[in-house]
Amino acid sequence: MESSAQNLLPLFSHPSPTGSKTEPRCIPLPDADVLLFSDCFGAEESAHILNRLLSEIHWQQDYLTFYGREIALPRLTAWYGDRGRNYTYSHISMKPHTWTELLLTIKGRVEVVSGAEYNSVLLNLYRSGVDGVSWHQDNEPELGEDPTIASVSFGATRIFQMRHLTRKDIPRVDIPLFDGSLLLMRGSTQKFWQHRIPKTQKAVGTRVNLTFRHIHT
């Protein structure tokens, strides 16, 4: 396991003071504030980060109870954060693992780019196209009012879909999340929009997604 600052500093050096080479793309959605930074992390460092996340993170298999049966989530998960920043979603309660040096370094880049601070992160490992996540909102009470969610992707490109909760006249939005990209959802986004990563029969590789959040106690 590489954990020294000497190993991390060259990896995360970047010519831009904001951590992104390009200006963010605004996704024009009513009742939402969504920005996409397509290259928050470069290709070489993203590959290095992905390999380390796969080997260093304490991945776990979570289950949902459906009509008395336990059904495995179609992905692996992990929860890291400050002490006491517990998180519950879909009746799954998670207590945070202690931050790793790698996660703290990624968090630092994301905080600079997004202009927000985070005290926790949910990691999802999509092993292939068979893995995905169904329609949902990140609107749990511990996230507070109008949470800022910073979603970073490493590995294979997957389609991030969004749909408005009440306005059926607005078509579904499909956003490809590329390796090293950062999607920022702010303001009223979680009130009015749902999102998902659909499963696909196409041959796709491994993807790790990190959604940084601020948990209120």
Summary of the structure (lengths in Angstrom):
residues: 217
radius of gyration: 16.7
end to end distance: 32.6
largest distance: 53.6
contacts: 637
relative contact order: 0.23
helix: 19%
strand: 35%
